[in-house]
């Protein structure tokens, strides 16, 4: 994830940067065995033929926020002031790299909540616990770059070098709407009667838009699973060998280390410093 030239386009993030770009999409609460081979995850499983599957990848610990922080800072809680993290490292790169955290159904920038809930439930569509950029915020950067994911803001042609994408809590497999009601996705309506299927539907819409750009590598992972925390992690897109896999042990600290390496940010901090970097092309 580096940068060489500027491309002028429309939208709130108007200066898209040429060169390799990495996008991380985090889904929710599904063990490896719940995804691989599941017909309700047909699109995700199809990515195995075009991407790379990491078969021995684990989350760090139970609890969403702990894992989101692990993959972006190498720690599972927040210090005050916040510890070194991928968002601050990109900010400090002097413009060599840039970032956006796209948060679906967030009311406004940098953690602004709304009353909107998963249809038929008490669960909020936007969850601050799924937004590590908000928890690791510093100065004005969060207000500029931690933004709602909307039709206007999400423009794959004009991505920064690093994008972190969090679907809302029914599009990410966290909570199923009741009564057969659809999930309100940023692109419209996401119908379904199965949580995994709804997440698969969402990825089926979003990932091809990202892969339509020749310089984008997408990493899809899950925040946590069940006992043992074995979760699916897939890479697809630029530089990824189609139909490949790896049984080497990796975890969310490895993802942090891989992001630092891919972006040319040096050695990852905290537990990422001793983790084997996830190989991100």
N, C-alpha and C positions, 0 to 999 in steps of 0.2 A: 504494500500500500504506500505509494509514493506519488509525487506530483511533478509535472514538467511544464504544462501550459494551461491557459485558461480558455474555457469555452463559454460564451455568453448565451444564456437561454432565459426562459421565462420562469416565474415562480419565486417564492420567497428565498430560496437558496440559489441565486442567479448565477454564481460563479462556480460552475462544475469544473473539476480538475481532470485533465487527461492523465492517462497512466493507470496502472493496476489499482483496483479498489476492492476492499473486502467488506462484506456485509455479514453480520451475525444476527440470526433470528433465533429467539429463545421461545420454545414451547413449554407447556406446563404438565407436571405430575403424571408422567407416563413411563413405566419401566420399559426396558428394551423389549421384553417378551410381549408387551402389549402393542407394540408397533410393527416389528419385523414379522412379516407373514400374515398380518391382519388385513383381511379384505377391506375393512373400513379405512385403511391407510394405503389405498392402492397407489395414489400419486407418490407418496413418500417412498414406497417400495420400488416404484418405477425409477426413482432417482439412483437406485443402486446400479443400474445398467449404464448410467451416464456420469456417475460421480464416484466418490470414494466413501466407503463405510468403515467406521472405526468400531470394531466389534468388542473392544475391551476398554470402553470409556466409562468413567464413573463420575457422578456428582460427588460433592464433598461431604454433605451432612443434610439431615432433614431440615426443611424450612426454606422457603423461596428466597427471601432477601439474602440469607447467608450465601447461597450459591451464586446469585447475581453479583454480589460483591466479590466472591472468590474469582470469578472469571474476568473481572475488570480491575481488581486491586490486589488480589493475592491474599486477602484477609476475609474473614467471615463476619466482621462487625466493623463499625465506623468509629474511627478515632476523632478527636476534636483538637485542632483542626483535622480535616480528613486526610487520610494517608495517601501516599503516592498512588496514582491510578492511571489507567489508559487515557482517560479524557483529559486530565491535566497534562500528561506527557505529550499528547497531540497538541494541546494549546501551547506548550513550551517548545514546540519544534520549529518555531519561527516561520510558520507558514508552509513548511515542507509537507505537512499533513494537515488535514482538517477532519472534523467529525460532525455527525448529527445523530442524535438519539430520537428515533421515530416512535412515539407512544400512541398507539391507537386508542381513541376515545378519551384521551386527556383533554380537559376543558381549555387549557391554556398552557403556555410554556412553563417549564421547570416545576412540574409537580402539581399544577393546579387541578383540583378535583372538581367533579360535578356530581349531581344527584343521580345521574344515569346508572341504571343497574341492568344486569343480565335479565332479560325478560322473564317475569314470573318468579324471580328470586330476590333476595336481599343483598346479593353480591354486586359490588360496584364494578362497572365495566373497566374503569381504569384503577389500577392498584399501585400505589406508590412503592410497595414492596417489590414490584417488578421493574422498577425504574432506577437502576444504579446511578445514572448520571445525576439524578436529583439528590440522592443521598451523599454522593461524593462531590457535590457542587463547590465551586469556588468563584468568587467575584461575579462578573457578569456573564461568564461563559455559559452557564446553565440556561439563563434566560434566552440566550441567542441560539443555542444548539440543541436543547432538550425540548422538542416541539411536538405538537399533535400530528399524528399521521392522517393526512387528509388527501383527497384527490389533488388538491392544489400543491401541497407540500411535498408529496412523494413523486419525484420525477427521476426515474432511473437514468435518464440521459444526463442529469446534472448532479450526480451523487458526489459527496466528498470522498476522500480516500478511505475513511472508516465510517460505516453506518452500523448502528445498533438498533434492531427492530424488535419491539414488543407488541404482539397482537393484544387485543383486549381479552377479558377473562372468559369469554365464550369462544372466541376465535383461536385461543391458545390451548384448548382442551381442558381448561381448569374447571369450568362450570357449564353444565348443559341447561339451556333455557327449558322451562317447563311448558307443558301443554302443546308441544310441537311447534312452538314459536321460533322464528328465525333469529339469528344473532345479527345485530346492526353493524355490519362491517363498513370500513371507510369507503369501500367501492360499491356498496349497496346492501343487499340482503343476502345472508348466508344461511340457507335452510338446512335442516337435518335433525335426526332424532338420536344421534350418537355423538358423544363429545369428541372422540377420535376422528370421526368422519367430518365433523365441522372444521376441526383443525386442518385436516387433509384438504378439504375444499378451499380453505383460505390460502394454504400454501400453493395449491393448484392455480390460483389466480395471481398471486404475488411473485412467486419464484420465476415463472417464465418471463415476466416483465423485467426482472433483474437480469436474467440470462440473455435477454435480447441485446444486451450491451456486450461487446467482445472482451471487455477488460475487467469484468466483475467476477469475483469468486465469492460464493455464498456458503457460509457455515451454518448448518441447522443443528441445534442441540436442544436438550430438555433440562430444565432446572434441577429436577430431582426425580427419583423413581420410587422404589419401595426398598425392602431390605437389601442391603448391598449396594444400593444406589446405581445399579447398572442402567445406563440410559443410551439411547441412540444418538450418535453424532455423525453427520454426513457433510461432505464437501462436494460441491458441484460448481462447474463454471470454468473460468479461465485458468489454465495450468493444471487442471485436475485430470488424472488418467481415468478414462471411462471404465467402469466395471471393476475398479480396483478395491482393495480392502486392506486393513491393517489390524492385526491382533495384538499389537504392542499396547502396553498399559498407558492410558492417558486419563486426565481428569480436568476439572475446570481450571486448576492452576496451570495446567499444560496449555489450555486455550489462552490464558493471559500471556504466558510466555511466548506462544506462537504469534499472537498479535503484535507484541513488542518487536519480535524478530522480523515479521513481515513488513511492518511499518518503518523499520530502520530506526527504532527508538532505543536501541541498546538492550541491556539486560533488564528483565522484568523485576519489579520489586517484590518484597515480602515472600510468601511461599512460592511465587512464580520464579524466584531466582534459582531455586533448586529443582524445579520441575522440568521434565523433558518437554521441549516445545512441541505443540501440535504442529505438524508440517503444513503450513498454509502457503500455497504457491505464490 
